[in-house]
Structure formats: C-alpha cells, structure tokens
Amino acid sequence: MQAGSGARWLVLLTGLLAAILLPWALVGDDLARWTLAATAALADRPWLVMALVVLLLALDPVLPVPSSIVAVAGGSALGAGVGAAAIFMGLMTGALIGYWLGRQPGRALAGRLVGDAALAGLDPRVRPIGPLALLLSRPVPVVAEAVVILAGAARLPWRPFLLAVVPANAALALAWAGLGATASAGHLMPALVGIIALPALAYALWHLFRRA
C-alpha cells in the first residue's frame, strides 16, 4: 500500500471512529439516564417500552445510543421473552441501517477519499474475515457499529452478512434480556457484570482469532 493511500485510509477510519465516539462523549451519559427514566416511567405500558427499545437500538448507527443499557433496561421492563424479541428487532434494524449507510453513502465517500481502485482492493480482503468480525464485534460498543458500516462499504454480500449478524444478535438479545430480567428481580450484580463482561469477552475472542 502506498504512503499516500495509507494516509487516506487512516483519515477515513479515524473519521468513522470520531463520528461514532464524539456524539457518545457529548450526550451518551444523558441519553443513558433518559433511557432508564423513560423505561421506568412507561413500565405499565409495555408496548411503548417495546417500541422505545426497538427505536433506540435501530438508531444506534447514527445516534450515541448506549445499546447495552437500553437492552438491559428493556429486559428489565418487558421480561426475558418479550424483551429479547424487542432487542433482537432493534439490533437487526440497526445492523441493516448501518450496512446500508456503509454500502451506499459510505462507499461513495470512501471512494472519493481513497480512490475507487484502493476501495475495490479492500473488498477481497474484508470478505474472508468480515463474517467473523461481525459475529464477535456485536457486543462491543463503537466497534460493532464501525464493523457493520465497513462491511457495507466493502460490499460484503448479504448472505454472509446475515449469517453472521442474525445469530449474533439473537444470542445478544437473549443475554441482555436475561440480564435485565435478573436485575428486575433484585439481582443487580449479575446485570452489571454482564454489561461489562459480554463486550470484554467478545473483544478478547476477536484478538485471539486475529492472532491464530
């Protein structure tokens, strides 16, 4: 890779991470507090809680949504079964939005920045590792959104994209909803440990597979 092209790729990746991280740093805490307050206030209206959980998780690629907090709060308010369904719908919608953003406006922007030839060279490099990266990155804040957008920008085909994202989101929805239901029963420590442990485990597995 030439120096000029490498610098442009660095600018592109830095810009992508900054677009995700800066809103998080500015309003992420406020949105997390608002989410907890809203789900508590709507506890007697489960369909509104369900709609809120789906909407927030769907907007995760474009807004600084604290997805783990939203999901656990949804599981706490809705229970494990309905909570898992709401979380899964939100995660899938968000993944599809992120993929589309990468495949359409994201790829066009990347092409202008690094050049169409360099972008075309990225496609065969991403496709072999893309499904694994998608599978392992889903619980990891920021990384999950970035990987989905990059998968779209690299034109990862729909079949491997869905084969990775659907089971990963289903497992994550079940885990988060279960943690939320546990928290609603008065056992807060497992929920807190789970919020921290799930991303940490996925991150560790990703590094392990990269080194293998």
PyMOL commands that place a pseudoatom at each C-alpha (Angstrom):
pseudoatom trace, name=CA, resn=MET, resi=1, chain=A, elem=C, hetatm=0, pos=[0.000, 0.000, 0.000]
pseudoatom trace, name=CA, resn=GLN, resi=2, chain=A, elem=C, hetatm=0, pos=[1.427, 3.399, -0.993]
pseudoatom trace, name=CA, resn=ALA, resi=3, chain=A, elem=C, hetatm=0, pos=[2.105, 6.046, 1.662]
pseudoatom trace, name=CA, resn=GLY, resi=4, chain=A, elem=C, hetatm=0, pos=[-0.456, 8.473, 0.271]
pseudoatom trace, name=CA, resn=SER, resi=5, chain=A, elem=C, hetatm=0, pos=[-3.139, 5.796, 0.082]
pseudoatom trace, name=CA, resn=GLY, resi=6, chain=A, elem=C, hetatm=0, pos=[-2.297, 4.605, 3.596]
pseudoatom trace, name=CA, resn=ALA, resi=7, chain=A, elem=C, hetatm=0, pos=[-2.673, 8.119, 4.954]
pseudoatom trace, name=CA, resn=ARG, resi=8, chain=A, elem=C, hetatm=0, pos=[-6.059, 8.482, 3.291]
pseudoatom trace, name=CA, resn=TRP, resi=9, chain=A, elem=C, hetatm=0, pos=[-7.220, 5.174, 4.764]
pseudoatom trace, name=CA, resn=LEU, resi=10, chain=A, elem=C, hetatm=0, pos=[-6.076, 6.375, 8.180]
pseudoatom trace, name=CA, resn=VAL, resi=11, chain=A, elem=C, hetatm=0, pos=[-8.067, 9.585, 7.763]
pseudoatom trace, name=CA, resn=LEU, resi=12, chain=A, elem=C, hetatm=0, pos=[-11.119, 7.596, 6.678]
pseudoatom trace, name=CA, resn=LEU, resi=13, chain=A, elem=C, hetatm=0, pos=[-11.008, 5.179, 9.622]
pseudoatom trace, name=CA, resn=THR, resi=14, chain=A, elem=C, hetatm=0, pos=[-10.253, 7.965, 12.088]
pseudoatom trace, name=CA, resn=GLY, resi=15, chain=A, elem=C, hetatm=0, pos=[-13.188, 9.957, 10.759]
pseudoatom trace, name=CA, resn=LEU, resi=16, chain=A, elem=C, hetatm=0, pos=[-15.506, 6.961, 11.092]
pseudoatom trace, name=CA, resn=LEU, resi=17, chain=A, elem=C, hetatm=0, pos=[-14.491, 6.343, 14.700]
pseudoatom trace, name=CA, resn=ALA, resi=18, chain=A, elem=C, hetatm=0, pos=[-14.715, 10.053, 15.521]
pseudoatom trace, name=CA, resn=ALA, resi=19, chain=A, elem=C, hetatm=0, pos=[-18.224, 10.227, 14.046]
pseudoatom trace, name=CA, resn=ILE, resi=20, chain=A, elem=C, hetatm=0, pos=[-19.254, 7.449, 16.435]
pseudoatom trace, name=CA, resn=LEU, resi=21, chain=A, elem=C, hetatm=0, pos=[-17.249, 8.460, 19.512]
pseudoatom trace, name=CA, resn=LEU, resi=22, chain=A, elem=C, hetatm=0, pos=[-17.753, 12.237, 19.652]
pseudoatom trace, name=CA, resn=PRO, resi=23, chain=A, elem=C, hetatm=0, pos=[-21.559, 12.168, 19.987]
pseudoatom trace, name=CA, resn=TRP, resi=24, chain=A, elem=C, hetatm=0, pos=[-21.118, 9.404, 22.580]
pseudoatom trace, name=CA, resn=ALA, resi=25, chain=A, elem=C, hetatm=0, pos=[-18.788, 11.606, 24.599]
pseudoatom trace, name=CA, resn=LEU, resi=26, chain=A, elem=C, hetatm=0, pos=[-21.104, 14.628, 24.331]
pseudoatom trace, name=CA, resn=VAL, resi=27, chain=A, elem=C, hetatm=0, pos=[-24.526, 13.174, 25.109]
pseudoatom trace, name=CA, resn=GLY, resi=28, chain=A, elem=C, hetatm=0, pos=[-24.062, 9.449, 25.767]
pseudoatom trace, name=CA, resn=ASP, resi=29, chain=A, elem=C, hetatm=0, pos=[-24.451, 9.718, 29.547]
pseudoatom trace, name=CA, resn=ASP, resi=30, chain=A, elem=C, hetatm=0, pos=[-27.511, 11.958, 29.249]
pseudoatom trace, name=CA, resn=LEU, resi=31, chain=A, elem=C, hetatm=0, pos=[-29.153, 9.553, 26.814]
pseudoatom trace, name=CA, resn=ALA, resi=32, chain=A, elem=C, hetatm=0, pos=[-28.431, 6.620, 29.129]
pseudoatom trace, name=CA, resn=ARG, resi=33, chain=A, elem=C, hetatm=0, pos=[-30.087, 8.405, 32.066]
pseudoatom trace, name=CA, resn=TRP, resi=34, chain=A, elem=C, hetatm=0, pos=[-33.041, 9.395, 29.911]
pseudoatom trace, name=CA, resn=THR, resi=35, chain=A, elem=C, hetatm=0, pos=[-33.457, 5.796, 28.725]
pseudoatom trace, name=CA, resn=LEU, resi=36, chain=A, elem=C, hetatm=0, pos=[-33.555, 4.433, 32.272]
pseudoatom trace, name=CA, resn=ALA, resi=37, chain=A, elem=C, hetatm=0, pos=[-36.028, 7.112, 33.347]
pseudoatom trace, name=CA, resn=ALA, resi=38, chain=A, elem=C, hetatm=0, pos=[-38.244, 6.561, 30.297]
pseudoatom trace, name=CA, resn=THR, resi=39, chain=A, elem=C, hetatm=0, pos=[-38.423, 2.779, 30.660]
pseudoatom trace, name=CA, resn=ALA, resi=40, chain=A, elem=C, hetatm=0, pos=[-39.234, 3.165, 34.367]
pseudoatom trace, name=CA, resn=ALA, resi=41, chain=A, elem=C, hetatm=0, pos=[-41.951, 5.728, 33.656]
pseudoatom trace, name=CA, resn=LEU, resi=42, chain=A, elem=C, hetatm=0, pos=[-43.507, 3.526, 30.964]
pseudoatom trace, name=CA, resn=ALA, resi=43, chain=A, elem=C, hetatm=0, pos=[-43.315, 0.316, 32.976]
pseudoatom trace, name=CA, resn=ASP, resi=44, chain=A, elem=C, hetatm=0, pos=[-47.111, -0.070, 32.946]
pseudoatom trace, name=CA, resn=ARG, resi=45, chain=A, elem=C, hetatm=0, pos=[-47.209, 0.374, 29.149]
pseudoatom trace, name=CA, resn=PRO, resi=46, chain=A, elem=C, hetatm=0, pos=[-45.084, -2.481, 27.821]
pseudoatom trace, name=CA, resn=TRP, resi=47, chain=A, elem=C, hetatm=0, pos=[-45.865, -1.821, 24.149]
pseudoatom trace, name=CA, resn=LEU, resi=48, chain=A, elem=C, hetatm=0, pos=[-44.472, 1.695, 24.453]
pseudoatom trace, name=CA, resn=VAL, resi=49, chain=A, elem=C, hetatm=0, pos=[-41.365, 0.328, 26.157]
pseudoatom trace, name=CA, resn=MET, resi=50, chain=A, elem=C, hetatm=0, pos=[-41.011, -2.226, 23.374]
pseudoatom trace, name=CA, resn=ALA, resi=51, chain=A, elem=C, hetatm=0, pos=[-41.333, 0.482, 20.711]
pseudoatom trace, name=CA, resn=LEU, resi=52, chain=A, elem=C, hetatm=0, pos=[-38.791, 2.655, 22.523]
pseudoatom trace, name=CA, resn=VAL, resi=53, chain=A, elem=C, hetatm=0, pos=[-36.261, -0.190, 22.783]
pseudoatom trace, name=CA, resn=VAL, resi=54, chain=A, elem=C, hetatm=0, pos=[-36.643, -1.090, 19.103]
pseudoatom trace, name=CA, resn=LEU, resi=55, chain=A, elem=C, hetatm=0, pos=[-36.361, 2.553, 18.017]
pseudoatom trace, name=CA, resn=LEU, resi=56, chain=A, elem=C, hetatm=0, pos=[-33.281, 3.356, 20.097]
pseudoatom trace, name=CA, resn=LEU, resi=57, chain=A, elem=C, hetatm=0, pos=[-31.395, 0.215, 19.081]
pseudoatom trace, name=CA, resn=ALA, resi=58, chain=A, elem=C, hetatm=0, pos=[-32.339, 0.772, 15.439]
pseudoatom trace, name=CA, resn=LEU, resi=59, chain=A, elem=C, hetatm=0, pos=[-30.840, 4.281, 15.589]
pseudoatom trace, name=CA, resn=ASP, resi=60, chain=A, elem=C, hetatm=0, pos=[-27.615, 3.063, 17.187]
pseudoatom trace, name=CA, resn=PRO, resi=61, chain=A, elem=C, hetatm=0, pos=[-25.545, 3.507, 13.969]
pseudoatom trace, name=CA, resn=VAL, resi=62, chain=A, elem=C, hetatm=0, pos=[-26.440, 7.196, 13.751]
pseudoatom trace, name=CA, resn=LEU, resi=63, chain=A, elem=C, hetatm=0, pos=[-27.033, 8.233, 17.383]
pseudoatom trace, name=CA, resn=PRO, resi=64, chain=A, elem=C, hetatm=0, pos=[-24.927, 7.742, 20.552]
pseudoatom trace, name=CA, resn=VAL, resi=65, chain=A, elem=C, hetatm=0, pos=[-27.248, 5.069, 21.914]
pseudoatom trace, name=CA, resn=PRO, resi=66, chain=A, elem=C, hetatm=0, pos=[-25.955, 3.154, 24.978]
pseudoatom trace, name=CA, resn=SER, resi=67, chain=A, elem=C, hetatm=0, pos=[-27.140, -0.119, 23.468]
pseudoatom trace, name=CA, resn=SER, resi=68, chain=A, elem=C, hetatm=0, pos=[-26.296, -2.386, 26.396]
pseudoatom trace, name=CA, resn=ILE, resi=69, chain=A, elem=C, hetatm=0, pos=[-28.110, -0.110, 28.859]
pseudoatom trace, name=CA, resn=VAL, resi=70, chain=A, elem=C, hetatm=0, pos=[-31.121, 0.207, 26.529]
pseudoatom trace, name=CA, resn=ALA, resi=71, chain=A, elem=C, hetatm=0, pos=[-31.258, -3.561, 26.054]
pseudoatom trace, name=CA, resn=VAL, resi=72, chain=A, elem=C, hetatm=0, pos=[-30.893, -4.445, 29.734]
pseudoatom trace, name=CA, resn=ALA, resi=73, chain=A, elem=C, hetatm=0, pos=[-33.488, -1.810, 30.660]
pseudoatom trace, name=CA, resn=GLY, resi=74, chain=A, elem=C, hetatm=0, pos=[-35.815, -3.334, 28.065]
pseudoatom trace, name=CA, resn=GLY, resi=75, chain=A, elem=C, hetatm=0, pos=[-35.306, -6.801, 29.501]
pseudoatom trace, name=CA, resn=SER, resi=76, chain=A, elem=C, hetatm=0, pos=[-35.982, -5.465, 32.979]
pseudoatom trace, name=CA, resn=ALA, resi=77, chain=A, elem=C, hetatm=0, pos=[-39.221, -3.745, 31.944]
pseudoatom trace, name=CA, resn=LEU, resi=78, chain=A, elem=C, hetatm=0, pos=[-40.518, -6.357, 29.498]
pseudoatom trace, name=CA, resn=GLY, resi=79, chain=A, elem=C, hetatm=0, pos=[-39.213, -9.631, 30.864]
pseudoatom trace, name=CA, resn=ALA, resi=80, chain=A, elem=C, hetatm=0, pos=[-36.875, -12.095, 29.213]
pseudoatom trace, name=CA, resn=GLY, resi=81, chain=A, elem=C, hetatm=0, pos=[-39.151, -13.275, 26.390]
pseudoatom trace, name=CA, resn=VAL, resi=82, chain=A, elem=C, hetatm=0, pos=[-40.724, -10.059, 25.102]
pseudoatom trace, name=CA, resn=GLY, resi=83, chain=A, elem=C, hetatm=0, pos=[-37.558, -8.144, 25.957]
pseudoatom trace, name=CA, resn=ALA, resi=84, chain=A, elem=C, hetatm=0, pos=[-35.432, -10.470, 23.829]
pseudoatom trace, name=CA, resn=ALA, resi=85, chain=A, elem=C, hetatm=0, pos=[-37.837, -10.047, 20.893]
pseudoatom trace, name=CA, resn=ALA, resi=86, chain=A, elem=C, hetatm=0, pos=[-37.722, -6.249, 21.142]
pseudoatom trace, name=CA, resn=ILE, resi=87, chain=A, elem=C, hetatm=0, pos=[-33.954, -6.203, 21.489]
pseudoatom trace, name=CA, resn=PHE, resi=88, chain=A, elem=C, hetatm=0, pos=[-33.492, -8.536, 18.518]
pseudoatom trace, name=CA, resn=MET, resi=89, chain=A, elem=C, hetatm=0, pos=[-35.747, -6.425, 16.282]
pseudoatom trace, name=CA, resn=GLY, resi=90, chain=A, elem=C, hetatm=0, pos=[-33.878, -3.273, 17.268]
pseudoatom trace, name=CA, resn=LEU, resi=91, chain=A, elem=C, hetatm=0, pos=[-30.437, -4.823, 16.796]
pseudoatom trace, name=CA, resn=MET, resi=92, chain=A, elem=C, hetatm=0, pos=[-31.346, -6.226, 13.378]
pseudoatom trace, name=CA, resn=THR, resi=93, chain=A, elem=C, hetatm=0, pos=[-32.838, -2.950, 12.187]
pseudoatom trace, name=CA, resn=GLY, resi=94, chain=A, elem=C, hetatm=0, pos=[-29.778, -1.065, 13.383]
pseudoatom trace, name=CA, resn=ALA, resi=95, chain=A, elem=C, hetatm=0, pos=[-27.422, -3.530, 11.685]
pseudoatom trace, name=CA, resn=LEU, resi=96, chain=A, elem=C, hetatm=0, pos=[-29.303, -3.194, 8.393]
pseudoatom trace, name=CA, resn=ILE, resi=97, chain=A, elem=C, hetatm=0, pos=[-29.242, 0.609, 8.623]
pseudoatom trace, name=CA, resn=GLY, resi=98, chain=A, elem=C, hetatm=0, pos=[-25.506, 0.581, 9.355]
pseudoatom trace, name=CA, resn=TYR, resi=99, chain=A, elem=C, hetatm=0, pos=[-24.834, -1.816, 6.469]
pseudoatom trace, name=CA, resn=TRP, resi=100, chain=A, elem=C, hetatm=0, pos=[-26.837, 0.380, 4.080]
pseudoatom trace, name=CA, resn=LEU, resi=101, chain=A, elem=C, hetatm=0, pos=[-25.005, 3.503, 5.262]
pseudoatom trace, name=CA, resn=GLY, resi=102, chain=A, elem=C, hetatm=0, pos=[-21.688, 1.826, 4.520]
pseudoatom trace, name=CA, resn=ARG, resi=103, chain=A, elem=C, hetatm=0, pos=[-22.759, 0.341, 1.192]
pseudoatom trace, name=CA, resn=GLN, resi=104, chain=A, elem=C, hetatm=0, pos=[-24.347, 3.485, -0.245]
pseudoatom trace, name=CA, resn=PRO, resi=105, chain=A, elem=C, hetatm=0, pos=[-23.243, 6.932, 1.040]
pseudoatom trace, name=CA, resn=GLY, resi=106, chain=A, elem=C, hetatm=0, pos=[-20.296, 5.468, 2.960]
pseudoatom trace, name=CA, resn=ARG, resi=107, chain=A, elem=C, hetatm=0, pos=[-18.767, 3.706, -0.032]
pseudoatom trace, name=CA, resn=ALA, resi=108, chain=A, elem=C, hetatm=0, pos=[-19.221, 6.763, -2.235]
pseudoatom trace, name=CA, resn=LEU, resi=109, chain=A, elem=C, hetatm=0, pos=[-17.469, 8.943, 0.353]
pseudoatom trace, name=CA, resn=ALA, resi=110, chain=A, elem=C, hetatm=0, pos=[-14.685, 6.401, 0.817]
pseudoatom trace, name=CA, resn=GLY, resi=111, chain=A, elem=C, hetatm=0, pos=[-14.201, 6.195, -2.942]
pseudoatom trace, name=CA, resn=ARG, resi=112, chain=A, elem=C, hetatm=0, pos=[-13.713, 9.935, -3.185]
pseudoatom trace, name=CA, resn=LEU, resi=113, chain=A, elem=C, hetatm=0, pos=[-11.225, 9.912, -0.316]
pseudoatom trace, name=CA, resn=VAL, resi=114, chain=A, elem=C, hetatm=0, pos=[-9.051, 6.868, -1.048]
pseudoatom trace, name=CA, resn=GLY, resi=115, chain=A, elem=C, hetatm=0, pos=[-9.883, 6.281, -4.719]
pseudoatom trace, name=CA, resn=ASP, resi=116, chain=A, elem=C, hetatm=0, pos=[-12.043, 3.656, -6.395]
pseudoatom trace, name=CA, resn=ALA, resi=117, chain=A, elem=C, hetatm=0, pos=[-9.074, 1.374, -7.103]
pseudoatom trace, name=CA, resn=ALA, resi=118, chain=A, elem=C, hetatm=0, pos=[-7.989, 1.266, -3.459]
pseudoatom trace, name=CA, resn=LEU, resi=119, chain=A, elem=C, hetatm=0, pos=[-11.566, 0.712, -2.357]
pseudoatom trace, name=CA, resn=ALA, resi=120, chain=A, elem=C, hetatm=0, pos=[-12.008, -2.146, -4.836]
pseudoatom trace, name=CA, resn=GLY, resi=121, chain=A, elem=C, hetatm=0, pos=[-8.850, -3.724, -3.411]
pseudoatom trace, name=CA, resn=LEU, resi=122, chain=A, elem=C, hetatm=0, pos=[-10.412, -3.680, 0.046]
pseudoatom trace, name=CA, resn=ASP, resi=123, chain=A, elem=C, hetatm=0, pos=[-13.331, -5.908, -0.942]
pseudoatom trace, name=CA, resn=PRO, resi=124, chain=A, elem=C, hetatm=0, pos=[-11.455, -9.239, -1.266]
pseudoatom trace, name=CA, resn=ARG, resi=125, chain=A, elem=C, hetatm=0, pos=[-9.528, -8.521, 1.948]
pseudoatom trace, name=CA, resn=VAL, resi=126, chain=A, elem=C, hetatm=0, pos=[-12.628, -7.899, 4.041]
pseudoatom trace, name=CA, resn=ARG, resi=127, chain=A, elem=C, hetatm=0, pos=[-14.834, -10.711, 2.738]
pseudoatom trace, name=CA, resn=PRO, resi=128, chain=A, elem=C, hetatm=0, pos=[-12.901, -13.626, 4.296]
pseudoatom trace, name=CA, resn=ILE, resi=129, chain=A, elem=C, hetatm=0, pos=[-12.821, -12.057, 7.789]
pseudoatom trace, name=CA, resn=GLY, resi=130, chain=A, elem=C, hetatm=0, pos=[-15.980, -9.956, 7.604]
pseudoatom trace, name=CA, resn=PRO, resi=131, chain=A, elem=C, hetatm=0, pos=[-18.438, -12.546, 8.984]
pseudoatom trace, name=CA, resn=LEU, resi=132, chain=A, elem=C, hetatm=0, pos=[-16.160, -13.406, 11.905]
pseudoatom trace, name=CA, resn=ALA, resi=133, chain=A, elem=C, hetatm=0, pos=[-15.606, -9.728, 12.684]
pseudoatom trace, name=CA, resn=LEU, resi=134, chain=A, elem=C, hetatm=0, pos=[-19.362, -9.125, 12.603]
pseudoatom trace, name=CA, resn=LEU, resi=135, chain=A, elem=C, hetatm=0, pos=[-20.048, -12.125, 14.819]
pseudoatom trace, name=CA, resn=LEU, resi=136, chain=A, elem=C, hetatm=0, pos=[-17.543, -11.188, 17.514]
pseudoatom trace, name=CA, resn=SER, resi=137, chain=A, elem=C, hetatm=0, pos=[-17.968, -7.421, 17.454]
pseudoatom trace, name=CA, resn=ARG, resi=138, chain=A, elem=C, hetatm=0, pos=[-21.718, -7.270, 18.105]
pseudoatom trace, name=CA, resn=PRO, resi=139, chain=A, elem=C, hetatm=0, pos=[-21.476, -6.819, 21.912]
pseudoatom trace, name=CA, resn=VAL, resi=140, chain=A, elem=C, hetatm=0, pos=[-18.620, -4.275, 21.704]
pseudoatom trace, name=CA, resn=PRO, resi=141, chain=A, elem=C, hetatm=0, pos=[-19.711, -0.604, 21.775]
pseudoatom trace, name=CA, resn=VAL, resi=142, chain=A, elem=C, hetatm=0, pos=[-18.423, 1.561, 18.901]
pseudoatom trace, name=CA, resn=VAL, resi=143, chain=A, elem=C, hetatm=0, pos=[-16.647, -1.402, 17.281]
pseudoatom trace, name=CA, resn=ALA, resi=144, chain=A, elem=C, hetatm=0, pos=[-19.982, -3.052, 16.434]
pseudoatom trace, name=CA, resn=GLU, resi=145, chain=A, elem=C, hetatm=0, pos=[-21.228, -0.001, 14.542]
pseudoatom trace, name=CA, resn=ALA, resi=146, chain=A, elem=C, hetatm=0, pos=[-17.889, 0.554, 12.782]
pseudoatom trace, name=CA, resn=VAL, resi=147, chain=A, elem=C, hetatm=0, pos=[-17.633, -3.076, 11.624]
pseudoatom trace, name=CA, resn=VAL, resi=148, chain=A, elem=C, hetatm=0, pos=[-21.187, -3.097, 10.245]
pseudoatom trace, name=CA, resn=ILE, resi=149, chain=A, elem=C, hetatm=0, pos=[-20.560, 0.115, 8.296]
pseudoatom trace, name=CA, resn=LEU, resi=150, chain=A, elem=C, hetatm=0, pos=[-17.215, -1.183, 6.993]
pseudoatom trace, name=CA, resn=ALA, resi=151, chain=A, elem=C, hetatm=0, pos=[-18.886, -4.448, 5.929]
pseudoatom trace, name=CA, resn=GLY, resi=152, chain=A, elem=C, hetatm=0, pos=[-21.323, -2.433, 3.861]
pseudoatom trace, name=CA, resn=ALA, resi=153, chain=A, elem=C, hetatm=0, pos=[-18.575, -0.235, 2.414]
pseudoatom trace, name=CA, resn=ALA, resi=154, chain=A, elem=C, hetatm=0, pos=[-16.622, -3.364, 1.406]
pseudoatom trace, name=CA, resn=ARG, resi=155, chain=A, elem=C, hetatm=0, pos=[-19.771, -4.795, -0.211]
pseudoatom trace, name=CA, resn=LEU, resi=156, chain=A, elem=C, hetatm=0, pos=[-19.795, -7.913, 1.893]
pseudoatom trace, name=CA, resn=PRO, resi=157, chain=A, elem=C, hetatm=0, pos=[-22.585, -9.994, 0.283]
pseudoatom trace, name=CA, resn=TRP, resi=158, chain=A, elem=C, hetatm=0, pos=[-25.938, -10.147, 2.015]
pseudoatom trace, name=CA, resn=ARG, resi=159, chain=A, elem=C, hetatm=0, pos=[-25.792, -13.889, 2.713]
pseudoatom trace, name=CA, resn=PRO, resi=160, chain=A, elem=C, hetatm=0, pos=[-22.603, -13.956, 4.844]
pseudoatom trace, name=CA, resn=PHE, resi=161, chain=A, elem=C, hetatm=0, pos=[-23.620, -10.661, 6.431]
pseudoatom trace, name=CA, resn=LEU, resi=162, chain=A, elem=C, hetatm=0, pos=[-26.957, -12.059, 7.606]
pseudoatom trace, name=CA, resn=LEU, resi=163, chain=A, elem=C, hetatm=0, pos=[-25.496, -15.456, 8.527]
pseudoatom trace, name=CA, resn=ALA, resi=164, chain=A, elem=C, hetatm=0, pos=[-23.165, -13.652, 10.937]
pseudoatom trace, name=CA, resn=VAL, resi=165, chain=A, elem=C, hetatm=0, pos=[-25.436, -10.907, 12.229]
pseudoatom trace, name=CA, resn=VAL, resi=166, chain=A, elem=C, hetatm=0, pos=[-28.679, -12.840, 12.797]
pseudoatom trace, name=CA, resn=PRO, resi=167, chain=A, elem=C, hetatm=0, pos=[-27.318, -15.477, 15.229]
pseudoatom trace, name=CA, resn=ALA, resi=168, chain=A, elem=C, hetatm=0, pos=[-25.041, -12.949, 16.933]
pseudoatom trace, name=CA, resn=ASN, resi=169, chain=A, elem=C, hetatm=0, pos=[-27.928, -10.546, 17.507]
pseudoatom trace, name=CA, resn=ALA, resi=170, chain=A, elem=C, hetatm=0, pos=[-30.211, -13.371, 18.661]
pseudoatom trace, name=CA, resn=ALA, resi=171, chain=A, elem=C, hetatm=0, pos=[-27.667, -14.559, 21.237]
pseudoatom trace, name=CA, resn=LEU, resi=172, chain=A, elem=C, hetatm=0, pos=[-27.007, -10.993, 22.366]
pseudoatom trace, name=CA, resn=ALA, resi=173, chain=A, elem=C, hetatm=0, pos=[-30.727, -10.246, 22.687]
pseudoatom trace, name=CA, resn=LEU, resi=174, chain=A, elem=C, hetatm=0, pos=[-31.268, -13.332, 24.833]
pseudoatom trace, name=CA, resn=ALA, resi=175, chain=A, elem=C, hetatm=0, pos=[-28.285, -12.497, 27.030]
pseudoatom trace, name=CA, resn=TRP, resi=176, chain=A, elem=C, hetatm=0, pos=[-29.206, -8.847, 27.557]
pseudoatom trace, name=CA, resn=ALA, resi=177, chain=A, elem=C, hetatm=0, pos=[-32.891, -9.588, 28.130]
pseudoatom trace, name=CA, resn=GLY, resi=178, chain=A, elem=C, hetatm=0, pos=[-31.953, -12.279, 30.637]
pseudoatom trace, name=CA, resn=LEU, resi=179, chain=A, elem=C, hetatm=0, pos=[-29.660, -9.874, 32.465]
pseudoatom trace, name=CA, resn=GLY, resi=180, chain=A, elem=C, hetatm=0, pos=[-32.438, -7.280, 32.538]
pseudoatom trace, name=CA, resn=ALA, resi=181, chain=A, elem=C, hetatm=0, pos=[-34.959, -9.760, 33.892]
pseudoatom trace, name=CA, resn=THR, resi=182, chain=A, elem=C, hetatm=0, pos=[-32.425, -10.773, 36.545]
pseudoatom trace, name=CA, resn=ALA, resi=183, chain=A, elem=C, hetatm=0, pos=[-31.944, -7.139, 37.517]
pseudoatom trace, name=CA, resn=SER, resi=184, chain=A, elem=C, hetatm=0, pos=[-35.709, -6.586, 37.788]
pseudoatom trace, name=CA, resn=ALA, resi=185, chain=A, elem=C, hetatm=0, pos=[-35.838, -9.457, 40.278]
pseudoatom trace, name=CA, resn=GLY, resi=186, chain=A, elem=C, hetatm=0, pos=[-33.492, -7.511, 42.539]
pseudoatom trace, name=CA, resn=HIS, resi=187, chain=A, elem=C, hetatm=0, pos=[-30.209, -9.114, 41.483]
pseudoatom trace, name=CA, resn=LEU, resi=188, chain=A, elem=C, hetatm=0, pos=[-28.300, -6.116, 40.146]
pseudoatom trace, name=CA, resn=MET, resi=189, chain=A, elem=C, hetatm=0, pos=[-24.773, -7.515, 40.293]
pseudoatom trace, name=CA, resn=PRO, resi=190, chain=A, elem=C, hetatm=0, pos=[-25.215, -10.141, 37.524]
pseudoatom trace, name=CA, resn=ALA, resi=191, chain=A, elem=C, hetatm=0, pos=[-26.619, -7.449, 35.235]
pseudoatom trace, name=CA, resn=LEU, resi=192, chain=A, elem=C, hetatm=0, pos=[-23.732, -5.081, 35.911]
pseudoatom trace, name=CA, resn=VAL, resi=193, chain=A, elem=C, hetatm=0, pos=[-21.173, -7.845, 35.439]
pseudoatom trace, name=CA, resn=GLY, resi=194, chain=A, elem=C, hetatm=0, pos=[-22.862, -8.937, 32.213]
pseudoatom trace, name=CA, resn=ILE, resi=195, chain=A, elem=C, hetatm=0, pos=[-22.850, -5.437, 30.714]
pseudoatom trace, name=CA, resn=ILE, resi=196, chain=A, elem=C, hetatm=0, pos=[-19.081, -5.332, 31.224]
pseudoatom trace, name=CA, resn=ALA, resi=197, chain=A, elem=C, hetatm=0, pos=[-18.256, -8.993, 30.574]
pseudoatom trace, name=CA, resn=LEU, resi=198, chain=A, elem=C, hetatm=0, pos=[-20.044, -9.514, 27.245]
pseudoatom trace, name=CA, resn=PRO, resi=199, chain=A, elem=C, hetatm=0, pos=[-18.107, -6.810, 25.333]
pseudoatom trace, name=CA, resn=ALA, resi=200, chain=A, elem=C, hetatm=0, pos=[-14.853, -7.776, 27.070]
pseudoatom trace, name=CA, resn=LEU, resi=201, chain=A, elem=C, hetatm=0, pos=[-15.285, -11.454, 26.131]
pseudoatom trace, name=CA, resn=ALA, resi=202, chain=A, elem=C, hetatm=0, pos=[-16.099, -10.637, 22.510]
pseudoatom trace, name=CA, resn=TYR, resi=203, chain=A, elem=C, hetatm=0, pos=[-13.093, -8.307, 22.304]
pseudoatom trace, name=CA, resn=ALA, resi=204, chain=A, elem=C, hetatm=0, pos=[-10.794, -10.979, 23.744]
pseudoatom trace, name=CA, resn=LEU, resi=205, chain=A, elem=C, hetatm=0, pos=[-12.105, -13.623, 21.323]
pseudoatom trace, name=CA, resn=TRP, resi=206, chain=A, elem=C, hetatm=0, pos=[-11.587, -11.279, 18.378]
pseudoatom trace, name=CA, resn=HIS, resi=207, chain=A, elem=C, hetatm=0, pos=[-7.952, -10.706, 19.328]
pseudoatom trace, name=CA, resn=LEU, resi=208, chain=A, elem=C, hetatm=0, pos=[-7.480, -14.440, 19.863]
pseudoatom trace, name=CA, resn=PHE, resi=209, chain=A, elem=C, hetatm=0, pos=[-8.799, -15.259, 16.380]
pseudoatom trace, name=CA, resn=ARG, resi=210, chain=A, elem=C, hetatm=0, pos=[-6.710, -12.484, 14.819]
pseudoatom trace, name=CA, resn=ARG, resi=211, chain=A, elem=C, hetatm=0, pos=[-3.543, -13.938, 16.300]
pseudoatom trace, name=CA, resn=ALA, resi=212, chain=A, elem=C, hetatm=0, pos=[-4.386, -17.527, 15.362]
for i in range(1, 212): cmd.bond("trace and resi %d" % i, "trace and resi %d" % (i + 1))
show_as sticks, trace
zoom trace
